[in-house]
Amino acid sequence: MFSGFGSDLFSGSPFAAPINNKFEDYFRCYPIAMMPDNIRKDDANFGGKIFLPPSALNKLTMLHIRYPMLFELSNETKSIKTHSGVLEFVAEEGRAYIPQWMMSTLEVNPGSLLKISNCDLPLGSFVKIEPQSVDFLDISDPKAVLENVLRKFSTLTVNDIIEINYNDSIYGIKVLEVKPTSQGKGICVVETDLETDFAPPVGYLEPEYKPKAVKPSSTPIDPSSVNRGIGAATMAKSINYANIVAEASTSSSQSFTGSGQKLSGKPTEQNSKTYSIDELDPDAPPAPLNLPSNQLFFGFPVILPTPENTDGEDSAREETKAFGGSGQSLRQSKKRKEKNTGHVPLKNHSRSPDYIEID
């Protein structure tokens, strides 16, 4: 007769105690920098995980909590929420140690009361972040740096400004958007493929585009500016080629060269005339050039091509035509015999005898 009573008491009757798998408790929050020195806290301050007391672990093991353990941190005074994971259960009872950036996000001071409860967040597929300083652009490979930093995070929440440490520099990064969207505006980044999009850093100004003027590699030469004979180019002017040729021609024509001296002791006046290239003789003898090292001079004359003249070519071909004289045959024709009146025709002569007798 007690079978029915026992079955109604311990089966799914209305009087059975409901199963509560919700973890929720209040803790005094402190920054990780205030933890004892025997705990490694350098990397934890630039991550997204917190430290809880061992009693919290005992409560969590008695509940059906899905791993990884994710928590919701709430500042009920200002209605600000964020999410985090747990790193270790080594904090003092009644205390929770959280990163410094998380305290700034929640706007709490050391020793403030903070509500911590477990939660479930969807696996993230997309996140859009915004660096809070232009100095973030100095990082050579921000994608690789971000992949390494996110290993210290379990969750990302919209409007959180996380901090990362790279090359002894601290960079702030704000979470602008996450996908998929949820009621808590957070995602889980543990063992998931996360697509990342970067927004322009705060204070970044897009540089104005100015088209670069493309200069031609070489300037075409104006034929009208080139003199026939000796080329009046810039190279010839730079080494004063006209004076070198003029002095060489005058020194070769003078027998006695050298400096003179007056009886009064005054120096003689030397000819300091400056010659131009147009005044030089194109047939002047070459003059030695004593140029400094690493300098070349191409002093050949510049002769422009003349337009082609078809009439002149035809006349030249006629003049230089080979075998242009008249021919003569060894056997004269009859017409040439009649025309040649200086010779007596052979018809009026008798034929010479076959032999001559001499008595």
C-alpha positions in Angstrom: 0.0 0.0 0.0 3.0 2.3 0.2 4.0 1.8 -3.4 1.6 4.4 -4.6 2.7 6.9 -2.0 6.3 6.5 -2.8 5.8 6.7 -6.5 3.9 9.9 -6.2 6.5 11.5 -3.9 9.6 10.9 -6.0 8.2 10.8 -9.5 7.4 13.8 -11.7 4.6 15.0 -9.4 3.8 18.7 -8.8 5.3 18.4 -5.3 8.8 17.4 -6.7 11.6 20.0 -6.3 12.4 21.7 -9.6 16.0 21.3 -11.0 17.8 24.6 -11.1 20.9 24.7 -13.3 21.4 28.5 -13.2 24.5 29.8 -11.6 24.1 33.3 -10.2 26.0 35.1 -7.4 27.4 38.4 -6.4 31.1 39.1 -5.9 33.4 42.0 -5.1 35.3 42.8 -8.2 39.0 43.7 -8.3 41.5 44.2 -11.1 43.9 41.3 -11.9 46.8 43.6 -11.0 45.7 43.3 -7.3 46.0 39.5 -7.2 48.7 37.8 -5.1 52.2 37.7 -6.7 52.3 33.9 -6.8 49.7 33.9 -9.6 50.7 34.6 -13.2 48.7 37.6 -14.1 50.6 39.4 -16.9 48.8 37.6 -19.8 45.5 37.5 -18.0 45.2 41.3 -17.9 45.1 41.4 -21.7 42.5 38.7 -22.2 38.8 38.0 -21.7 38.8 35.5 -18.8 38.3 36.1 -15.1 39.3 34.5 -11.8 36.6 33.1 -9.5 36.8 31.5 -6.0 36.8 27.7 -5.5 33.3 27.8 -4.0 32.0 28.9 -7.4 33.5 25.7 -9.0 31.7 23.6 -6.4 28.4 25.1 -7.4 29.1 24.8 -11.1 29.9 21.1 -10.9 26.6 20.4 -9.2 24.7 22.0 -12.1 24.4 20.8 -15.7 26.7 23.5 -17.2 27.6 23.3 -20.8 31.3 23.8 -21.6 33.1 26.0 -22.2 31.9 27.9 -19.1 30.6 31.4 -20.2 29.5 34.1 -17.8 27.5 37.3 -17.9 28.9 40.2 -15.8 26.3 42.8 -14.9 26.7 46.2 -13.3 23.1 46.6 -12.1 23.7 50.1 -10.9 24.3 51.4 -14.5 22.7 48.5 -16.4 25.9 47.6 -18.2 26.6 44.0 -19.2 29.5 42.1 -20.8 30.6 38.5 -21.1 33.7 36.5 -20.3 35.2 33.1 -19.7 36.9 31.7 -16.6 40.6 31.1 -16.3 41.1 29.6 -12.8 39.2 29.2 -9.6 41.9 30.6 -7.3 40.5 33.8 -6.0 39.6 34.6 -2.4 36.0 33.8 -1.3 33.6 36.5 -2.2 36.0 38.1 -4.7 36.4 38.0 -8.5 39.4 39.3 -10.4 38.7 40.7 -13.8 40.9 42.5 -16.5 41.4 46.2 -16.3 39.7 46.8 -19.6 36.6 44.9 -18.4 36.4 47.2 -15.3 36.5 50.2 -17.6 33.8 48.8 -19.8 31.5 48.0 -16.8 32.4 51.3 -15.2 33.1 49.8 -11.8 35.7 50.6 -9.2 37.8 48.1 -7.1 35.6 46.6 -4.5 32.3 47.3 -6.3 29.6 44.6 -6.2 29.2 42.7 -9.5 26.6 40.1 -10.5 28.0 37.1 -12.3 25.9 34.4 -13.8 26.4 31.6 -16.3 25.1 32.0 -19.9 25.0 30.4 -23.3 26.2 32.3 -26.4 26.2 31.2 -30.1 29.4 30.4 -31.9 30.6 33.5 -33.7 31.1 33.7 -37.5 31.8 37.4 -38.0 33.2 40.3 -36.0 33.9 43.9 -37.0 36.4 45.8 -34.9 37.6 49.4 -34.7 41.1 50.3 -33.5 41.0 53.2 -31.1 44.4 54.7 -32.2 46.1 55.3 -35.5 49.2 53.7 -34.1 47.5 50.3 -34.8 48.4 50.8 -38.4 52.1 50.5 -37.5 51.6 46.8 -36.9 53.0 45.0 -39.9 50.7 42.0 -39.8 47.5 42.9 -37.8 45.7 39.7 -38.8 48.3 37.4 -37.3 48.5 39.5 -34.2 44.7 39.4 -33.8 44.6 35.6 -34.2 47.2 35.2 -31.5 45.3 37.7 -29.1 41.9 36.0 -29.5 43.2 32.8 -28.1 43.0 34.5 -24.7 39.3 35.4 -25.2 36.2 33.2 -24.9 33.6 35.8 -25.8 33.2 39.1 -27.6 30.5 41.5 -26.9 29.3 44.6 -28.9 30.6 47.9 -27.6 33.4 46.3 -25.6 36.8 48.0 -25.8 39.3 45.2 -25.4 43.1 45.8 -24.9 45.9 43.9 -26.5 49.6 44.1 -25.7 52.0 43.9 -28.7 55.7 44.9 -28.6 55.3 46.7 -25.2 52.5 48.8 -26.6 48.9 48.7 -25.6 46.2 49.0 -28.3 42.5 49.5 -27.7 40.0 47.7 -30.0 36.3 48.3 -30.0 33.8 45.6 -31.0 31.4 47.2 -33.4 29.4 44.2 -34.8 29.1 40.5 -34.3 27.3 37.7 -36.1 25.1 35.9 -35.4 23.2 38.4 -33.3 21.7 37.3 -30.0 19.8 38.9 -27.1 23.0 39.5 -25.1 24.9 40.9 -28.2 27.8 38.5 -27.6 29.3 35.5 -29.3 31.6 32.6 -28.4 35.0 32.6 -30.1 36.2 29.2 -28.8 36.9 26.6 -31.6 35.2 28.5 -34.4 36.1 30.1 -37.7 35.8 33.8 -37.2 35.7 36.2 -40.1 37.2 39.6 -39.1 36.6 43.0 -40.7 38.6 46.1 -39.8 37.1 49.6 -39.6 39.3 52.7 -40.0 41.0 53.6 -36.7 39.7 56.5 -34.7 41.4 59.7 -35.9 42.4 58.3 -39.3 42.1 60.7 -42.2 42.0 59.3 -45.7 44.8 60.9 -47.7 43.8 63.0 -50.7 44.6 61.4 -54.0 46.8 63.6 -56.1 47.6 62.2 -59.6 51.3 62.1 -60.2 52.5 64.0 -63.2 54.1 61.7 -65.6 57.1 63.3 -67.3 58.3 61.9 -70.6 61.5 60.0 -70.4 63.1 62.0 -73.3 62.4 65.4 -74.8 62.1 65.4 -78.6 64.7 67.5 -80.3 63.6 70.5 -82.3 65.4 70.4 -85.7 65.4 74.2 -86.0 67.4 74.5 -82.8 70.2 72.3 -84.0 73.0 74.1 -86.0 74.6 72.4 -89.0 78.2 71.5 -88.7 79.2 71.6 -85.0 76.3 70.8 -82.7 75.6 73.7 -80.3 74.5 71.5 -77.5 74.4 72.0 -73.8 77.4 69.6 -73.4 79.6 71.7 -75.6 78.7 74.8 -73.7 79.3 73.2 -70.3 83.0 72.4 -71.2 83.4 75.7 -73.2 84.2 73.7 -76.4 84.3 76.8 -78.6 87.3 78.4 -76.7 89.1 75.1 -76.6 89.0 74.8 -80.4 89.8 78.4 -81.0 92.8 78.4 -78.7 94.1 75.2 -80.3 93.8 76.7 -83.8 95.5 79.9 -82.8 98.3 78.2 -80.9 99.1 75.9 -83.8 99.3 78.9 -86.2 101.6 81.0 -84.0 105.3 80.2 -83.9 106.1 81.9 -80.6 103.8 81.1 -77.8 104.2 82.1 -74.3 103.8 85.0 -72.0 105.4 88.4 -72.4 106.6 91.0 -69.9 106.8 94.8 -70.3 109.9 96.8 -69.3 107.9 98.7 -66.8 107.1 95.4 -65.0 103.4 95.5 -65.6 101.8 92.3 -66.8 100.8 92.1 -70.4 97.2 92.0 -71.4 96.1 88.6 -72.5 93.3 88.0 -75.0 90.3 86.9 -73.1 87.8 86.8 -76.0 85.0 84.4 -75.6 84.1 82.5 -78.8 80.8 81.0 -79.7 80.2 77.7 -81.5 78.6 79.5 -84.5 81.9 81.3 -85.1 84.0 78.1 -85.4 85.2 76.6 -88.6 83.7 73.1 -89.0 86.9 72.0 -90.8 89.1 73.1 -87.8 91.7 70.5 -86.6 90.7 68.5 -83.6 91.7 69.9 -80.2 92.7 67.8 -77.2 90.1 67.6 -74.5 91.2 67.4 -70.8 88.0 66.5 -69.1 87.5 65.7 -65.5 86.9 62.1 -64.4 83.4 60.5 -64.9 82.6 62.9 -67.7 82.1 62.1 -71.4 81.9 64.4 -74.4 80.4 63.4 -77.7 81.5 66.2 -80.0 80.5 64.8 -83.3 78.6 67.2 -85.7 74.8 66.9 -85.9 73.8 66.8 -89.5 70.1 66.7 -90.3 68.8 64.6 -93.1 67.8 66.5 -96.3 64.5 65.8 -98.1 64.7 63.4 -101.0 64.8 64.8 -104.5 63.6 62.4 -107.2 64.6 64.6 -110.1 68.1 64.9 -108.9 68.5 61.2 -108.5 67.3 60.5 -112.0 69.8 63.0 -113.5 72.6 61.5 -111.4 71.7 58.0 -112.6 71.9 59.2 -116.2 75.3 60.7 -115.8 76.8 57.7 -114.1 75.2 55.2 -116.5 77.7 52.5 -117.6 78.6 51.9 -121.2 77.0 55.0 -122.5 79.2 55.4 -125.7 78.5 54.3 -129.3 79.6 51.0 -130.6 81.6 50.2 -133.8 81.7 47.0 -135.9 84.9 45.6 -137.5 83.0 44.9 -140.8 81.7 48.1 -142.3 78.3 48.1 -143.8 77.5 49.4 -147.3 75.9 52.5 -145.9 79.0 53.5 -144.1 81.1 52.9 -147.3 78.9 55.3 -149.3 79.1 57.9 -146.7 82.8 57.7 -146.4 84.0 59.8 -149.4 87.6 60.0 -148.3 88.4 56.6 -149.7 88.5 55.5 -153.3 86.1 52.7 -154.2 87.7 49.4 -155.1 85.6 49.0 -158.2 87.8 51.3 -160.3 90.9 49.4 -159.5 92.0 46.4 -161.5 92.7 43.2 -159.7 96.3 42.7 -158.8 98.1 40.0 -160.9 98.8 36.7 -159.4 102.6 37.0 -160.0 105.0 39.6 -161.4 107.8 38.7 -163.9 111.0 40.7 -163.6 113.4 40.4 -166.6 
